[in-house]
């Protein structure tokens, strides 16, 4: 069964609905974004859904800054965007008492994935594939070329859990699961009425589509 992460959560009620749908992860944005929350607000979101694993999305910053955010928000998973070096990944993995998910940018058109993913995987607990477009990686709301990326994605999934993000929505997540077989799917804008305001109807439709695609 493919696991679900609802990300960009800003309202406790949305986290509670995610839990009611059988999601596994609740994600908050702790870096520059229209969906950004402060650590205290993140904890309020997480407290509304104690069954969900607490994921914080962070951009590039000093190790001390990242660890301080993780502690203040009481995170169980750090999702690392930005150009963290393999050595910084290794240091965070040693000092953070939780999981590290490293975000690997995928070219929107070509589906190209950096060969450096293997080195990054060595110091991570999961790799997230997310769309890179116009110099921006993550939060684009766009899908990448799943068919073109499938061979490398399959190689990644054989070594480490694969998290899939980038433009997922109720109408396409089943196809994404069939193409790439991720362990986890991550959705944010695809289930929103406006940035950070989730539609419970779309969240429900997304979860139903994941369940249907996972029964094969």
C-alpha positions in Angstrom: 0.0 0.0 0.0 1.4 3.4 -1.0 1.6 5.7 1.9 0.3 9.3 1.8 1.9 12.6 3.0 -0.3 15.7 3.0 2.1 18.6 2.9 1.9 22.4 3.3 -0.5 22.0 6.2 -1.4 25.2 8.0 -4.7 24.4 9.7 -5.1 21.8 12.5 -8.5 20.7 11.0 -6.7 19.8 7.7 -4.2 17.6 9.6 -7.1 15.9 11.5 -8.8 15.2 8.2 -5.6 13.7 6.8 -5.4 11.4 9.8 -9.1 10.3 9.3 -8.2 9.3 5.7 -5.5 7.0 6.8 -2.5 9.2 5.8 0.8 8.4 7.4 2.6 11.8 7.3 1.7 15.4 8.0 4.0 18.0 6.4 4.6 21.6 7.3 6.8 24.2 5.5 9.4 25.8 7.7 11.2 27.7 4.9 10.3 30.5 2.5 6.9 29.7 1.0 3.4 30.9 0.8 2.5 28.0 3.1 5.2 28.7 5.6 4.4 28.3 9.3 6.3 29.1 12.5 7.4 26.1 14.7 4.8 26.8 17.3 2.0 26.8 14.7 3.5 23.6 13.2 3.1 22.0 16.6 -0.5 23.0 16.8 -1.1 21.4 13.4 0.7 18.2 14.5 -1.2 18.0 17.8 -4.5 17.8 15.9 -3.3 14.5 14.3 -1.1 12.7 16.8 -1.2 9.5 14.7 0.6 11.1 11.8 4.4 11.3 11.5 5.6 14.9 11.7 7.5 16.1 8.7 9.2 19.5 8.4 10.3 20.9 5.0 13.5 23.0 5.4 15.6 24.9 3.0 19.3 25.2 3.0 20.6 26.6 6.3 23.3 25.9 8.9 23.2 22.6 10.7 22.5 24.4 13.9 19.6 26.3 12.4 18.0 23.1 10.9 18.4 21.2 14.2 16.8 24.1 16.2 13.8 24.2 13.8 13.4 20.4 14.2 13.5 20.7 17.9 11.1 23.6 18.1 8.6 21.9 15.8 9.0 18.5 17.4 9.8 16.9 14.0 10.1 13.2 13.3 11.2 13.7 9.7 13.4 16.4 8.1 12.7 16.9 4.4 15.8 18.7 3.0 15.5 21.1 0.1 18.5 23.0 -1.1 22.1 22.1 -1.8 23.1 20.3 1.3 26.4 18.5 0.8 26.7 14.7 1.5 28.8 15.7 4.5 26.0 17.9 5.8 23.5 15.1 5.2 25.8 12.7 7.2 26.1 15.3 10.1 22.4 15.8 10.2 21.7 12.1 10.2 24.1 11.7 13.2 22.7 14.6 15.2 19.0 14.4 14.3 17.0 11.8 16.1 14.6 11.1 13.3 14.5 10.4 9.5 16.1 12.4 6.7 14.4 12.7 3.4 16.6 14.3 0.7 14.9 16.0 -2.2 16.3 15.1 -5.6 15.3 17.6 -8.4 13.9 16.0 -11.6 13.9 18.0 -14.8 10.3 18.7 -15.8 10.7 18.0 -19.5 13.4 15.4 -19.7 12.9 13.5 -16.5 16.7 13.7 -15.9 17.9 12.8 -12.4 21.3 13.6 -11.1 23.6 10.6 -10.8 24.7 12.0 -7.4 21.6 10.5 -5.9 23.5 7.4 -4.9 25.9 9.4 -2.7 23.0 11.4 -1.2 21.1 8.1 -0.5 23.9 6.8 1.6 23.2 9.5 4.2 19.4 9.5 3.9 16.4 7.4 4.9 14.4 8.2 1.8 14.8 10.1 -1.5 12.0 12.4 -2.7 11.7 13.1 -6.5 10.3 16.5 -7.1 10.0 18.7 -10.2 12.6 21.2 -11.1 11.4 23.9 -13.4 12.8 27.4 -14.2 15.5 27.0 -11.7 13.1 26.2 -8.9 13.0 22.7 -7.3 10.0 21.7 -5.3 6.7 23.6 -4.8 6.2 24.1 -8.5 2.9 22.3 -8.7 4.1 20.7 -11.9 4.6 17.0 -12.8 7.8 15.8 -14.4 8.1 13.3 -17.2 7.3 10.1 -15.3 8.0 7.7 -18.2 11.5 9.2 -18.8 12.4 9.1 -15.1 11.0 5.5 -14.6 14.3 3.6 -15.1 16.3 5.7 -12.6 13.4 5.9 -10.2 13.2 2.1 -10.2 16.9 1.9 -9.4 16.4 4.3 -6.5 13.5 2.4 -5.1 15.5 -0.8 -5.0 18.0 0.9 -2.6 15.9 3.3 -0.5 12.3 4.3 -0.1 11.1 6.5 -2.9 8.9 9.5 -2.2 7.1 11.1 -5.2 6.1 14.7 -5.3 5.5 17.3 -8.0 2.0 18.2 -9.3 0.2 15.3 -7.8 -3.6 15.5 -7.6 -6.6 13.2 -7.4 -6.8 12.9 -11.1 -3.2 11.8 -11.8 -1.9 10.1 -8.7 -3.0 6.6 -9.8 -1.1 6.9 -13.0 2.0 8.2 -11.1 1.8 5.1 -8.8 1.5 2.8 -11.7 4.5 4.4 -13.5 7.0 4.8 -10.7 5.8 2.6 -7.8 6.8 5.0 -5.0 6.6 4.0 -1.4 5.1 7.4 -0.5 3.2 10.0 -2.5 3.3 13.7 -1.4 0.6 16.2 -2.2 0.1 19.8 -1.4 -1.3 22.2 -4.0 -3.2 19.4 -5.7 -5.7 19.3 -2.9 -6.0 23.0 -2.1 -8.7 25.7 -2.5 -5.9 28.3 -2.0 -2.3 28.1 -0.8 -2.3 26.4 2.6 -6.1 25.9 2.7 -6.9 22.3 1.9 -10.1 21.1 0.3 -11.3 18.1 2.4 -13.2 16.9 -0.6 -10.0 16.8 -2.7 -8.0 15.3 0.1 -10.6 12.5 0.3 -10.5 12.0 -3.5 -6.8 11.8 -3.4 -6.7 9.2 -0.7 -9.3 7.1 -2.5 -7.3 7.2 -5.7 -4.2 6.1 -3.9 -6.0 3.2 -2.3 -7.5 2.1 -5.7 -4.1 2.3 -7.4 -2.4 0.3 -4.6 -4.8 -2.6 -5.0 -3.3 -4.5 -7.9 
